[in-house]
Amino acid sequence: MVSQEQILQQLRQWMEELFEIEPEKVQLNAHLYNDLDIDSIDAVDLIVKIRALTGKPIKPEDFKSVRTVADVVDAIDKMQHAQ
């Protein structure tokens, strides 16, 4: 299982690879849309990466309320612990 810090580091790497966002901008309190300019199309690319990391299908309800980087980290962490 991956720690929350490791999840954050992975998110920083993905954000840089996928969207050319500088890793230091990917902070827990950063808002995906307002601060990082991640739109719904970008979110789909991110979900594909998350599915590869967790090896689990992603339920839309798991990401419906995701607004910040911290929300993404928490959602991935919950997915890891789900049966």
mmCIF file of the N, C-alpha and C atoms, coordinates in Angstrom:
data_MODEL
# 
_entry.id   MODEL 
# 
loop_
_atom_site.group_PDB 
_atom_site.id 
_atom_site.type_symbol 
_atom_site.label_atom_id 
_atom_site.label_alt_id 
_atom_site.label_comp_id 
_atom_site.label_asym_id 
_atom_site.label_entity_id 
_atom_site.label_seq_id 
_atom_site.pdbx_PDB_ins_code 
_atom_site.Cartn_x 
_atom_site.Cartn_y 
_atom_site.Cartn_z 
_atom_site.occupancy 
_atom_site.B_iso_or_equiv 
_atom_site.pdbx_formal_charge 
_atom_site.auth_seq_id 
_atom_site.auth_comp_id 
_atom_site.auth_asym_id 
_atom_site.auth_atom_id 
_atom_site.pdbx_PDB_model_num 
ATOM 1   N N  . MET A 1 1  ? 0.830   -1.172 0.000   1.00 0.00 ? 1  MET A N  1 
ATOM 2   C CA . MET A 1 1  ? 0.000   0.000  0.000   1.00 0.00 ? 1  MET A CA 1 
ATOM 3   C C  . MET A 1 1  ? 0.888   1.254  0.000   1.00 0.00 ? 1  MET A C  1 
ATOM 4   N N  . VAL A 1 2  ? 0.401   2.273  -0.652  1.00 0.00 ? 2  VAL A N  1 
ATOM 5   C CA . VAL A 1 2  ? 1.149   3.511  -0.815  1.00 0.00 ? 2  VAL A CA 1 
ATOM 6   C C  . VAL A 1 2  ? 0.691   4.524  0.237   1.00 0.00 ? 2  VAL A C  1 
ATOM 7   N N  . SER A 1 3  ? 1.655   5.218  0.849   1.00 0.00 ? 3  SER A N  1 
ATOM 8   C CA . SER A 1 3  ? 1.312   6.230  1.861   1.00 0.00 ? 3  SER A CA 1 
ATOM 9   C C  . SER A 1 3  ? 0.737   7.477  1.191   1.00 0.00 ? 3  SER A C  1 
ATOM 10  N N  . GLN A 1 4  ? 0.114   8.326  2.001   1.00 0.00 ? 4  GLN A N  1 
ATOM 11  C CA . GLN A 1 4  ? -0.450  9.566  1.459   1.00 0.00 ? 4  GLN A CA 1 
ATOM 12  C C  . GLN A 1 4  ? 0.652   10.461 0.884   1.00 0.00 ? 4  GLN A C  1 
ATOM 13  N N  . GLU A 1 5  ? 1.810   10.469 1.504   1.00 0.00 ? 5  GLU A N  1 
ATOM 14  C CA . GLU A 1 5  ? 2.930   11.266 0.976   1.00 0.00 ? 5  GLU A CA 1 
ATOM 15  C C  . GLU A 1 5  ? 3.377   10.719 -0.384  1.00 0.00 ? 5  GLU A C  1 
ATOM 16  N N  . GLN A 1 6  ? 3.409   9.395  -0.515  1.00 0.00 ? 6  GLN A N  1 
ATOM 17  C CA . GLN A 1 6  ? 3.774   8.788  -1.793  1.00 0.00 ? 6  GLN A CA 1 
ATOM 18  C C  . GLN A 1 6  ? 2.716   9.088  -2.861  1.00 0.00 ? 6  GLN A C  1 
ATOM 19  N N  . ILE A 1 7  ? 1.450   9.093  -2.458  1.00 0.00 ? 7  ILE A N  1 
ATOM 20  C CA . ILE A 1 7  ? 0.371   9.437  -3.388  1.00 0.00 ? 7  ILE A CA 1 
ATOM 21  C C  . ILE A 1 7  ? 0.563   10.872 -3.880  1.00 0.00 ? 7  ILE A C  1 
ATOM 22  N N  . LEU A 1 8  ? 0.869   11.776 -2.967  1.00 0.00 ? 8  LEU A N  1 
ATOM 23  C CA . LEU A 1 8  ? 1.094   13.175 -3.339  1.00 0.00 ? 8  LEU A CA 1 
ATOM 24  C C  . LEU A 1 8  ? 2.264   13.292 -4.312  1.00 0.00 ? 8  LEU A C  1 
ATOM 25  N N  . GLN A 1 9  ? 3.347   12.586 -4.042  1.00 0.00 ? 9  GLN A N  1 
ATOM 26  C CA . GLN A 1 9  ? 4.507   12.628 -4.940  1.00 0.00 ? 9  GLN A CA 1 
ATOM 27  C C  . GLN A 1 9  ? 4.132   12.096 -6.327  1.00 0.00 ? 9  GLN A C  1 
ATOM 28  N N  . GLN A 1 10 ? 3.334   11.027 -6.370  1.00 0.00 ? 10 GLN A N  1 
ATOM 29  C CA . GLN A 1 10 ? 2.897   10.468 -7.643  1.00 0.00 ? 10 GLN A CA 1 
ATOM 30  C C  . GLN A 1 10 ? 2.012   11.464 -8.394  1.00 0.00 ? 10 GLN A C  1 
ATOM 31  N N  . LEU A 1 11 ? 1.120   12.126 -7.669  1.00 0.00 ? 11 LEU A N  1 
ATOM 32  C CA . LEU A 1 11 ? 0.262   13.146 -8.288  1.00 0.00 ? 11 LEU A CA 1 
ATOM 33  C C  . LEU A 1 11 ? 1.097   14.276 -8.887  1.00 0.00 ? 11 LEU A C  1 
ATOM 34  N N  . ARG A 1 12 ? 2.111   14.687 -8.158  1.00 0.00 ? 12 ARG A N  1 
ATOM 35  C CA . ARG A 1 12 ? 2.991   15.748 -8.680  1.00 0.00 ? 12 ARG A CA 1 
ATOM 36  C C  . ARG A 1 12 ? 3.640   15.316 -9.989  1.00 0.00 ? 12 ARG A C  1 
ATOM 37  N N  . GLN A 1 13 ? 4.090   14.077 -10.028 1.00 0.00 ? 13 GLN A N  1 
ATOM 38  C CA . GLN A 1 13 ? 4.716   13.561 -11.245 1.00 0.00 ? 13 GLN A CA 1 
ATOM 39  C C  . GLN A 1 13 ? 3.707   13.511 -12.393 1.00 0.00 ? 13 GLN A C  1 
ATOM 40  N N  . TRP A 1 14 ? 2.505   13.006 -12.132 1.00 0.00 ? 14 TRP A N  1 
ATOM 41  C CA . TRP A 1 14 ? 1.474   12.937 -13.176 1.00 0.00 ? 14 TRP A CA 1 
ATOM 42  C C  . TRP A 1 14 ? 1.091   14.317 -13.677 1.00 0.00 ? 14 TRP A C  1 
ATOM 43  N N  . MET A 1 15 ? 0.939   15.266 -12.753 1.00 0.00 ? 15 MET A N  1 
ATOM 44  C CA . MET A 1 15 ? 0.545   16.622 -13.145 1.00 0.00 ? 15 MET A CA 1 
ATOM 45  C C  . MET A 1 15 ? 1.601   17.249 -14.059 1.00 0.00 ? 15 MET A C  1 
ATOM 46  N N  . GLU A 1 16 ? 2.849   16.951 -13.771 1.00 0.00 ? 16 GLU A N  1 
ATOM 47  C CA . GLU A 1 16 ? 3.919   17.481 -14.617 1.00 0.00 ? 16 GLU A CA 1 
ATOM 48  C C  . GLU A 1 16 ? 3.912   16.799 -15.984 1.00 0.00 ? 16 GLU A C  1 
ATOM 49  N N  . GLU A 1 17 ? 3.785   15.461 -15.985 1.00 0.00 ? 17 GLU A N  1 
ATOM 50  C CA . GLU A 1 17 ? 3.783   14.703 -17.245 1.00 0.00 ? 17 GLU A CA 1 
ATOM 51  C C  . GLU A 1 17 ? 2.576   15.030 -18.118 1.00 0.00 ? 17 GLU A C  1 
ATOM 52  N N  . LEU A 1 18 ? 1.402   15.016 -17.517 1.00 0.00 ? 18 LEU A N  1 
ATOM 53  C CA . LEU A 1 18 ? 0.164   15.167 -18.279 1.00 0.00 ? 18 LEU A CA 1 
ATOM 54  C C  . LEU A 1 18 ? -0.165  16.612 -18.629 1.00 0.00 ? 18 LEU A C  1 
ATOM 55  N N  . PHE A 1 19 ? 0.067   17.524 -17.703 1.00 0.00 ? 19 PHE A N  1 
ATOM 56  C CA . PHE A 1 19 ? -0.443  18.880 -17.860 1.00 0.00 ? 19 PHE A CA 1 
ATOM 57  C C  . PHE A 1 19 ? 0.618   19.978 -17.781 1.00 0.00 ? 19 PHE A C  1 
ATOM 58  N N  . GLU A 1 20 ? 1.898   19.568 -17.665 1.00 0.00 ? 20 GLU A N  1 
ATOM 59  C CA . GLU A 1 20 ? 3.022   20.504 -17.581 1.00 0.00 ? 20 GLU A CA 1 
ATOM 60  C C  . GLU A 1 20 ? 2.880   21.491 -16.421 1.00 0.00 ? 20 GLU A C  1 
ATOM 61  N N  . ILE A 1 21 ? 2.381   20.966 -15.297 1.00 0.00 ? 21 ILE A N  1 
ATOM 62  C CA . ILE A 1 21 ? 2.245   21.773 -14.080 1.00 0.00 ? 21 ILE A CA 1 
ATOM 63  C C  . ILE A 1 21 ? 3.484   21.534 -13.227 1.00 0.00 ? 21 ILE A C  1 
ATOM 64  N N  . GLU A 1 22 ? 4.102   22.608 -12.791 1.00 0.00 ? 22 GLU A N  1 
ATOM 65  C CA . GLU A 1 22 ? 5.298   22.483 -11.966 1.00 0.00 ? 22 GLU A CA 1 
ATOM 66  C C  . GLU A 1 22 ? 4.958   21.754 -10.668 1.00 0.00 ? 22 GLU A C  1 
ATOM 67  N N  . PRO A 1 23 ? 5.765   20.730 -10.299 1.00 0.00 ? 23 PRO A N  1 
ATOM 68  C CA . PRO A 1 23 ? 5.461   19.931 -9.099  1.00 0.00 ? 23 PRO A CA 1 
ATOM 69  C C  . PRO A 1 23 ? 5.261   20.755 -7.836  1.00 0.00 ? 23 PRO A C  1 
ATOM 70  N N  . GLU A 1 24 ? 6.018   21.857 -7.682  1.00 0.00 ? 24 GLU A N  1 
ATOM 71  C CA . GLU A 1 24 ? 5.880   22.647 -6.454  1.00 0.00 ? 24 GLU A CA 1 
ATOM 72  C C  . GLU A 1 24 ? 4.525   23.352 -6.354  1.00 0.00 ? 24 GLU A C  1 
ATOM 73  N N  . LYS A 1 25 ? 3.802   23.454 -7.459  1.00 0.00 ? 25 LYS A N  1 
ATOM 74  C CA . LYS A 1 25 ? 2.457   24.049 -7.430  1.00 0.00 ? 25 LYS A CA 1 
ATOM 75  C C  . LYS A 1 25 ? 1.408   23.054 -6.944  1.00 0.00 ? 25 LYS A C  1 
ATOM 76  N N  . VAL A 1 26 ? 1.745   21.768 -6.975  1.00 0.00 ? 26 VAL A N  1 
ATOM 77  C CA . VAL A 1 26 ? 0.796   20.724 -6.578  1.00 0.00 ? 26 VAL A CA 1 
ATOM 78  C C  . VAL A 1 26 ? 0.905   20.528 -5.066  1.00 0.00 ? 26 VAL A C  1 
ATOM 79  N N  . GLN A 1 27 ? 0.179   21.380 -4.350  1.00 0.00 ? 27 GLN A N  1 
ATOM 80  C CA . GLN A 1 27 ? 0.137   21.347 -2.892  1.00 0.00 ? 27 GLN A CA 1 
ATOM 81  C C  . GLN A 1 27 ? -1.221  20.819 -2.453  1.00 0.00 ? 27 GLN A C  1 
ATOM 82  N N  . LEU A 1 28 ? -1.299  20.298 -1.246  1.00 0.00 ? 28 LEU A N  1 
ATOM 83  C CA . LEU A 1 28 ? -2.544  19.707 -0.760  1.00 0.00 ? 28 LEU A CA 1 
ATOM 84  C C  . LEU A 1 28 ? -3.720  20.674 -0.821  1.00 0.00 ? 28 LEU A C  1 
ATOM 85  N N  . ASN A 1 29 ? -3.481  21.959 -0.578  1.00 0.00 ? 29 ASN A N  1 
ATOM 86  C CA . ASN A 1 29 ? -4.577  22.929 -0.559  1.00 0.00 ? 29 ASN A CA 1 
ATOM 87  C C  . ASN A 1 29 ? -4.875  23.505 -1.945  1.00 0.00 ? 29 ASN A C  1 
ATOM 88  N N  . ALA A 1 30 ? -4.143  23.082 -2.971  1.00 0.00 ? 30 ALA A N  1 
ATOM 89  C CA . ALA A 1 30 ? -4.363  23.609 -4.325  1.00 0.00 ? 30 ALA A CA 1 
ATOM 90  C C  . ALA A 1 30 ? -5.692  23.100 -4.879  1.00 0.00 ? 30 ALA A C  1 
ATOM 91  N N  . HIS A 1 31 ? -6.482  24.030 -5.385  1.00 0.00 ? 31 HIS A N  1 
ATOM 92  C CA . HIS A 1 31 ? -7.767  23.704 -6.012  1.00 0.00 ? 31 HIS A CA 1 
ATOM 93  C C  . HIS A 1 31 ? -7.496  23.249 -7.442  1.00 0.00 ? 31 HIS A C  1 
ATOM 94  N N  . LEU A 1 32 ? -8.050  22.110 -7.820  1.00 0.00 ? 32 LEU A N  1 
ATOM 95  C CA . LEU A 1 32 ? -7.749  21.537 -9.133  1.00 0.00 ? 32 LEU A CA 1 
ATOM 96  C C  . LEU A 1 32 ? -8.103  22.477 -10.280 1.00 0.00 ? 32 LEU A C  1 
ATOM 97  N N  . TYR A 1 33 ? -9.273  23.066 -10.230 1.00 0.00 ? 33 TYR A N  1 
ATOM 98  C CA . TYR A 1 33 ? -9.713  23.918 -11.331 1.00 0.00 ? 33 TYR A CA 1 
ATOM 99  C C  . TYR A 1 33 ? -9.148  25.336 -11.223 1.00 0.00 ? 33 TYR A C  1 
ATOM 100 N N  . ASN A 1 34 ? -9.328  25.973 -10.078 1.00 0.00 ? 34 ASN A N  1 
ATOM 101 C CA . ASN A 1 34 ? -8.929  27.371 -9.925  1.00 0.00 ? 34 ASN A CA 1 
ATOM 102 C C  . ASN A 1 34 ? -7.416  27.571 -9.912  1.00 0.00 ? 34 ASN A C  1 
ATOM 103 N N  . ASP A 1 35 ? -6.692  26.694 -9.208  1.00 0.00 ? 35 ASP A N  1 
ATOM 104 C CA . ASP A 1 35 ? -5.248  26.881 -9.047  1.00 0.00 ? 35 ASP A CA 1 
ATOM 105 C C  . ASP A 1 35 ? -4.418  26.150 -10.104 1.00 0.00 ? 35 ASP A C  1 
ATOM 106 N N  . LEU A 1 36 ? -4.876  24.955 -10.489 1.00 0.00 ? 36 LEU A N  1 
ATOM 107 C CA . LEU A 1 36 ? -4.070  24.127 -11.391 1.00 0.00 ? 36 LEU A CA 1 
ATOM 108 C C  . LEU A 1 36 ? -4.638  24.034 -12.804 1.00 0.00 ? 36 LEU A C  1 
ATOM 109 N N  . ASP A 1 37 ? -5.805  24.618 -13.016 1.00 0.00 ? 37 ASP A N  1 
ATOM 110 C CA . ASP A 1 37 ? -6.424  24.646 -14.348 1.00 0.00 ? 37 ASP A CA 1 
ATOM 111 C C  . ASP A 1 37 ? -6.757  23.248 -14.883 1.00 0.00 ? 37 ASP A C  1 
ATOM 112 N N  . ILE A 1 38 ? -7.128  22.335 -13.987 1.00 0.00 ? 38 ILE A N  1 
ATOM 113 C CA . ILE A 1 38 ? -7.526  20.980 -14.378 1.00 0.00 ? 38 ILE A CA 1 
ATOM 114 C C  . ILE A 1 38 ? -9.024  21.004 -14.662 1.00 0.00 ? 38 ILE A C  1 
ATOM 115 N N  . ASP A 1 39 ? -9.399  20.704 -15.899 1.00 0.00 ? 39 ASP A N  1 
ATOM 116 C CA . ASP A 1 39 ? -10.820 20.678 -16.245 1.00 0.00 ? 39 ASP A CA 1 
ATOM 117 C C  . ASP A 1 39 ? -11.318 19.233 -16.299 1.00 0.00 ? 39 ASP A C  1 
ATOM 118 N N  . SER A 1 40 ? -12.573 19.046 -16.676 1.00 0.00 ? 40 SER A N  1 
ATOM 119 C CA . SER A 1 40 ? -13.169 17.705 -16.657 1.00 0.00 ? 40 SER A CA 1 
ATOM 120 C C  . SER A 1 40 ? -12.483 16.759 -17.637 1.00 0.00 ? 40 SER A C  1 
ATOM 121 N N  . ILE A 1 41 ? -12.013 17.266 -18.761 1.00 0.00 ? 41 ILE A N  1 
ATOM 122 C CA . ILE A 1 41 ? -11.298 16.419 -19.725 1.00 0.00 ? 41 ILE A CA 1 
ATOM 123 C C  . ILE A 1 41 ? -9.978  15.960 -19.119 1.00 0.00 ? 41 ILE A C  1 
ATOM 124 N N  . ASP A 1 42 ? -9.268  16.877 -18.471 1.00 0.00 ? 42 ASP A N  1 
ATOM 125 C CA . ASP A 1 42 ? -8.011  16.531 -17.810 1.00 0.00 ? 42 ASP A CA 1 
ATOM 126 C C  . ASP A 1 42 ? -8.249  15.518 -16.694 1.00 0.00 ? 42 ASP A C  1 
ATOM 127 N N  . ALA A 1 43 ? -9.365  15.672 -16.003 1.00 0.00 ? 43 ALA A N  1 
ATOM 128 C CA . ALA A 1 43 ? -9.679  14.771 -14.892 1.00 0.00 ? 43 ALA A CA 1 
ATOM 129 C C  . ALA A 1 43 ? -9.793  13.325 -15.373 1.00 0.00 ? 43 ALA A C  1 
ATOM 130 N N  . VAL A 1 44 ? -10.299 13.133 -16.580 1.00 0.00 ? 44 VAL A N  1 
ATOM 131 C CA . VAL A 1 44 ? -10.410 11.777 -17.135 1.00 0.00 ? 44 VAL A CA 1 
ATOM 132 C C  . VAL A 1 44 ? -9.020  11.166 -17.282 1.00 0.00 ? 44 VAL A C  1 
ATOM 133 N N  . ASP A 1 45 ? -8.063  11.943 -17.792 1.00 0.00 ? 45 ASP A N  1 
ATOM 134 C CA . ASP A 1 45 ? -6.690  11.452 -17.922 1.00 0.00 ? 45 ASP A CA 1 
ATOM 135 C C  . ASP A 1 45 ? -6.114  11.091 -16.559 1.00 0.00 ? 45 ASP A C  1 
ATOM 136 N N  . LEU A 1 46 ? -6.402  11.900 -15.573 1.00 0.00 ? 46 LEU A N  1 
ATOM 137 C CA . LEU A 1 46 ? -5.918  11.651 -14.232 1.00 0.00 ? 46 LEU A CA 1 
ATOM 138 C C  . LEU A 1 46 ? -6.549  10.383 -13.647 1.00 0.00 ? 46 LEU A C  1 
ATOM 139 N N  . ILE A 1 47 ? -7.814  10.170 -13.894 1.00 0.00 ? 47 ILE A N  1 
ATOM 140 C CA . ILE A 1 47 ? -8.508  8.978  -13.398 1.00 0.00 ? 47 ILE A CA 1 
ATOM 141 C C  . ILE A 1 47 ? -7.921  7.709  -14.007 1.00 0.00 ? 47 ILE A C  1 
ATOM 142 N N  . VAL A 1 48 ? -7.524  7.773  -15.264 1.00 0.00 ? 48 VAL A N  1 
ATOM 143 C CA . VAL A 1 48 ? -6.880  6.611  -15.909 1.00 0.00 ? 48 VAL A CA 1 
ATOM 144 C C  . VAL A 1 48 ? -5.593  6.262  -15.165 1.00 0.00 ? 48 VAL A C  1 
ATOM 145 N N  . LYS A 1 49 ? -4.819  7.263  -14.798 1.00 0.00 ? 49 LYS A N  1 
ATOM 146 C CA . LYS A 1 49 ? -3.576  7.043  -14.043 1.00 0.00 ? 49 LYS A CA 1 
ATOM 147 C C  . LYS A 1 49 ? -3.879  6.464  -12.657 1.00 0.00 ? 49 LYS A C  1 
ATOM 148 N N  . ILE A 1 50 ? -4.916  6.978  -12.022 1.00 0.00 ? 50 ILE A N  1 
ATOM 149 C CA . ILE A 1 50 ? -5.278  6.500  -10.685 1.00 0.00 ? 50 ILE A CA 1 
ATOM 150 C C  . ILE A 1 50 ? -5.704  5.039  -10.747 1.00 0.00 ? 50 ILE A C  1 
ATOM 151 N N  . ARG A 1 51 ? -6.470  4.690  -11.764 1.00 0.00 ? 51 ARG A N  1 
ATOM 152 C CA . ARG A 1 51 ? -6.895  3.300  -11.926 1.00 0.00 ? 51 ARG A CA 1 
ATOM 153 C C  . ARG A 1 51 ? -5.686  2.388  -12.099 1.00 0.00 ? 51 ARG A C  1 
ATOM 154 N N  . ALA A 1 52 ? -4.684  2.839  -12.848 1.00 0.00 ? 52 ALA A N  1 
ATOM 155 C CA . ALA A 1 52 ? -3.468  2.047  -13.034 1.00 0.00 ? 52 ALA A CA 1 
ATOM 156 C C  . ALA A 1 52 ? -2.711  1.871  -11.713 1.00 0.00 ? 52 ALA A C  1 
ATOM 157 N N  . LEU A 1 53 ? -2.697  2.930  -10.895 1.00 0.00 ? 53 LEU A N  1 
ATOM 158 C CA . LEU A 1 53 ? -2.011  2.867  -9.600  1.00 0.00 ? 53 LEU A CA 1 
ATOM 159 C C  . LEU A 1 53 ? -2.705  1.914  -8.637  1.00 0.00 ? 53 LEU A C  1 
ATOM 160 N N  . THR A 1 54 ? -4.032  2.033  -8.551  1.00 0.00 ? 54 THR A N  1 
ATOM 161 C CA . THR A 1 54 ? -4.774  1.245  -7.556  1.00 0.00 ? 54 THR A CA 1 
ATOM 162 C C  . THR A 1 54 ? -5.170  -0.132 -8.065  1.00 0.00 ? 54 THR A C  1 
ATOM 163 N N  . GLY A 1 55 ? -5.268  -0.273 -9.390  1.00 0.00 ? 55 GLY A N  1 
ATOM 164 C CA . GLY A 1 55 ? -5.714  -1.544 -9.958  1.00 0.00 ? 55 GLY A CA 1 
ATOM 165 C C  . GLY A 1 55 ? -7.188  -1.804 -9.709  1.00 0.00 ? 55 GLY A C  1 
ATOM 166 N N  . LYS A 1 56 ? -7.922  -0.751 -9.379  1.00 0.00 ? 56 LYS A N  1 
ATOM 167 C CA . LYS A 1 56 ? -9.347  -0.898 -9.068  1.00 0.00 ? 56 LYS A CA 1 
ATOM 168 C C  . LYS A 1 56 ? -10.171 0.004  -9.979  1.00 0.00 ? 56 LYS A C  1 
ATOM 169 N N  . PRO A 1 57 ? -11.395 -0.429 -10.259 1.00 0.00 ? 57 PRO A N  1 
ATOM 170 C CA . PRO A 1 57 ? -12.281 0.453  -11.032 1.00 0.00 ? 57 PRO A CA 1 
ATOM 171 C C  . PRO A 1 57 ? -12.615 1.690  -10.201 1.00 0.00 ? 57 PRO A C  1 
ATOM 172 N N  . ILE A 1 58 ? -12.854 2.773  -10.878 1.00 0.00 ? 58 ILE A N  1 
ATOM 173 C CA . ILE A 1 58 ? -13.136 4.035  -10.195 1.00 0.00 ? 58 ILE A CA 1 
ATOM 174 C C  . ILE A 1 58 ? -14.626 4.316  -10.253 1.00 0.00 ? 58 ILE A C  1 
ATOM 175 N N  . LYS A 1 59 ? -15.208 4.502  -9.099  1.00 0.00 ? 59 LYS A N  1 
ATOM 176 C CA . LYS A 1 59 ? -16.630 4.829  -9.030  1.00 0.00 ? 59 LYS A CA 1 
ATOM 177 C C  . LYS A 1 59 ? -16.782 6.341  -9.152  1.00 0.00 ? 59 LYS A C  1 
ATOM 178 N N  . PRO A 1 60 ? -17.685 6.800  -10.003 1.00 0.00 ? 60 PRO A N  1 
ATOM 179 C CA . PRO A 1 60 ? -17.878 8.252  -10.152 1.00 0.00 ? 60 PRO A CA 1 
ATOM 180 C C  . PRO A 1 60 ? -18.170 8.948  -8.827  1.00 0.00 ? 60 PRO A C  1 
ATOM 181 N N  . GLU A 1 61 ? -18.896 8.294  -7.942  1.00 0.00 ? 61 GLU A N  1 
ATOM 182 C CA . GLU A 1 61 ? -19.229 8.931  -6.663  1.00 0.00 ? 61 GLU A CA 1 
ATOM 183 C C  . GLU A 1 61 ? -17.987 9.174  -5.798  1.00 0.00 ? 61 GLU A C  1 
ATOM 184 N N  . ASP A 1 62 ? -16.918 8.384  -6.028  1.00 0.00 ? 62 ASP A N  1 
ATOM 185 C CA . ASP A 1 62 ? -15.680 8.582  -5.278  1.00 0.00 ? 62 ASP A CA 1 
ATOM 186 C C  . ASP A 1 62 ? -15.018 9.916  -5.620  1.00 0.00 ? 62 ASP A C  1 
ATOM 187 N N  . PHE A 1 63 ? -15.307 10.434 -6.803  1.00 0.00 ? 63 PHE A N  1 
ATOM 188 C CA . PHE A 1 63 ? -14.643 11.652 -7.257  1.00 0.00 ? 63 PHE A CA 1 
ATOM 189 C C  . PHE A 1 63 ? -15.599 12.818 -7.481  1.00 0.00 ? 63 PHE A C  1 
ATOM 190 N N  . LYS A 1 64 ? -16.847 12.630 -7.149  1.00 0.00 ? 64 LYS A N  1 
ATOM 191 C CA . LYS A 1 64 ? -17.847 13.681 -7.360  1.00 0.00 ? 64 LYS A CA 1 
ATOM 192 C C  . LYS A 1 64 ? -17.548 14.943 -6.549  1.00 0.00 ? 64 LYS A C  1 
ATOM 193 N N  . SER A 1 65 ? -17.057 14.777 -5.343  1.00 0.00 ? 65 SER A N  1 
ATOM 194 C CA . SER A 1 65 ? -16.814 15.933 -4.473  1.00 0.00 ? 65 SER A CA 1 
ATOM 195 C C  . SER A 1 65 ? -15.340 16.353 -4.432  1.00 0.00 ? 65 SER A C  1 
ATOM 196 N N  . VAL A 1 66 ? -14.518 15.793 -5.286  1.00 0.00 ? 66 VAL A N  1 
ATOM 197 C CA . VAL A 1 66 ? -13.097 16.130 -5.313  1.00 0.00 ? 66 VAL A CA 1 
ATOM 198 C C  . VAL A 1 66 ? -12.903 17.542 -5.866  1.00 0.00 ? 66 VAL A C  1 
ATOM 199 N N  . ARG A 1 67 ? -12.256 18.394 -5.091  1.00 0.00 ? 67 ARG A N  1 
ATOM 200 C CA . ARG A 1 67 ? -12.008 19.771 -5.510  1.00 0.00 ? 67 ARG A CA 1 
ATOM 201 C C  . ARG A 1 67 ? -10.537 20.168 -5.388  1.00 0.00 ? 67 ARG A C  1 
ATOM 202 N N  . THR A 1 68 ? -9.832  19.560 -4.423  1.00 0.00 ? 68 THR A N  1 
ATOM 203 C CA . THR A 1 68 ? -8.445  19.932 -4.162  1.00 0.00 ? 68 THR A CA 1 
ATOM 204 C C  . THR A 1 68 ? -7.526  18.723 -4.325  1.00 0.00 ? 68 THR A C  1 
ATOM 205 N N  . VAL A 1 69 ? -6.237  19.004 -4.310  1.00 0.00 ? 69 VAL A N  1 
ATOM 206 C CA . VAL A 1 69 ? -5.250  17.918 -4.364  1.00 0.00 ? 69 VAL A CA 1 
ATOM 207 C C  . VAL A 1 69 ? -5.431  17.003 -3.155  1.00 0.00 ? 69 VAL A C  1 
ATOM 208 N N  . ALA A 1 70 ? -5.701  17.574 -1.988  1.00 0.00 ? 70 ALA A N  1 
ATOM 209 C CA . ALA A 1 70 ? -5.923  16.767 -0.777  1.00 0.00 ? 70 ALA A CA 1 
ATOM 210 C C  . ALA A 1 70 ? -7.110  15.821 -0.962  1.00 0.00 ? 70 ALA A C  1 
ATOM 211 N N  . ASP A 1 71 ? -8.164  16.289 -1.634  1.00 0.00 ? 71 ASP A N  1 
ATOM 212 C CA . ASP A 1 71 ? -9.325  15.434 -1.905  1.00 0.00 ? 71 ASP A CA 1 
ATOM 213 C C  . ASP A 1 71 ? -8.926  14.243 -2.771  1.00 0.00 ? 71 ASP A C  1 
ATOM 214 N N  . VAL A 1 72 ? -8.062  14.478 -3.756  1.00 0.00 ? 72 VAL A N  1 
ATOM 215 C CA . VAL A 1 72 ? -7.605  13.387 -4.633  1.00 0.00 ? 72 VAL A CA 1 
ATOM 216 C C  . VAL A 1 72 ? -6.785  12.388 -3.824  1.00 0.00 ? 72 VAL A C  1 
ATOM 217 N N  . VAL A 1 73 ? -5.871  12.888 -3.004  1.00 0.00 ? 73 VAL A N  1 
ATOM 218 C CA . VAL A 1 73 ? -5.044  12.011 -2.164  1.00 0.00 ? 73 VAL A CA 1 
ATOM 219 C C  . VAL A 1 73 ? -5.937  11.164 -1.259  1.00 0.00 ? 73 VAL A C  1 
ATOM 220 N N  . ASP A 1 74 ? -6.924  11.791 -0.624  1.00 0.00 ? 74 ASP A N  1 
ATOM 221 C CA . ASP A 1 74 ? -7.837  11.062 0.267   1.00 0.00 ? 74 ASP A CA 1 
ATOM 222 C C  . ASP A 1 74 ? -8.639  10.008 -0.494  1.00 0.00 ? 74 ASP A C  1 
ATOM 223 N N  . ALA A 1 75 ? -9.113  10.352 -1.675  1.00 0.00 ? 75 ALA A N  1 
ATOM 224 C CA . ALA A 1 75 ? -9.901  9.413  -2.470  1.00 0.00 ? 75 ALA A CA 1 
ATOM 225 C C  . ALA A 1 75 ? -9.063  8.197  -2.865  1.00 0.00 ? 75 ALA A C  1 
ATOM 226 N N  . ILE A 1 76 ? -7.821  8.427  -3.274  1.00 0.00 ? 76 ILE A N  1 
ATOM 227 C CA . ILE A 1 76 ? -6.938  7.308  -3.645  1.00 0.00 ? 76 ILE A CA 1 
ATOM 228 C C  . ILE A 1 76 ? -6.649  6.463  -2.424  1.00 0.00 ? 76 ILE A C  1 
ATOM 229 N N  . ASP A 1 77 ? -6.406  7.107  -1.291  1.00 0.00 ? 77 ASP A N  1 
ATOM 230 C CA . ASP A 1 77 ? -6.124  6.385  -0.053  1.00 0.00 ? 77 ASP A CA 1 
ATOM 231 C C  . ASP A 1 77 ? -7.310  5.500  0.326   1.00 0.00 ? 77 ASP A C  1 
ATOM 232 N N  . LYS A 1 78 ? -8.517  6.032  0.225   1.00 0.00 ? 78 LYS A N  1 
ATOM 233 C CA . LYS A 1 78 ? -9.731  5.246  0.533   1.00 0.00 ? 78 LYS A CA 1 
ATOM 234 C C  . LYS A 1 78 ? -9.870  4.071  -0.429  1.00 0.00 ? 78 LYS A C  1 
ATOM 235 N N  . MET A 1 79 ? -9.568  4.292  -1.706  1.00 0.00 ? 79 MET A N  1 
ATOM 236 C CA . MET A 1 79 ? -9.666  3.219  -2.691  1.00 0.00 ? 79 MET A CA 1 
ATOM 237 C C  . MET A 1 79 ? -8.706  2.083  -2.359  1.00 0.00 ? 79 MET A C  1 
ATOM 238 N N  . GLN A 1 80 ? -7.527  2.429  -1.879  1.00 0.00 ? 80 GLN A N  1 
ATOM 239 C CA . GLN A 1 80 ? -6.545  1.406  -1.521  1.00 0.00 ? 80 GLN A CA 1 
ATOM 240 C C  . GLN A 1 80 ? -7.039  0.527  -0.388  1.00 0.00 ? 80 GLN A C  1 
ATOM 241 N N  . HIS A 1 81 ? -7.779  1.126  0.540   1.00 0.00 ? 81 HIS A N  1 
ATOM 242 C CA . HIS A 1 81 ? -8.236  0.405  1.724   1.00 0.00 ? 81 HIS A CA 1 
ATOM 243 C C  . HIS A 1 81 ? -9.574  -0.306 1.520   1.00 0.00 ? 81 HIS A C  1 
ATOM 244 N N  . ALA A 1 82 ? -10.243 -0.006 0.409   1.00 0.00 ? 82 ALA A N  1 
ATOM 245 C CA . ALA A 1 82 ? -11.538 -0.632 0.144   1.00 0.00 ? 82 ALA A CA 1 
ATOM 246 C C  . ALA A 1 82 ? -11.333 -2.092 -0.274  1.00 0.00 ? 82 ALA A C  1 
ATOM 247 N N  . GLN A 1 83 ? -12.278 -2.897 0.074   1.00 0.00 ? 83 GLN A N  1 
ATOM 248 C CA . GLN A 1 83 ? -12.190 -4.326 -0.275  1.00 0.00 ? 83 GLN A CA 1 
ATOM 249 C C  . GLN A 1 83 ? -12.632 -4.568 -1.676  1.00 0.00 ? 83 GLN A C  1 
# 
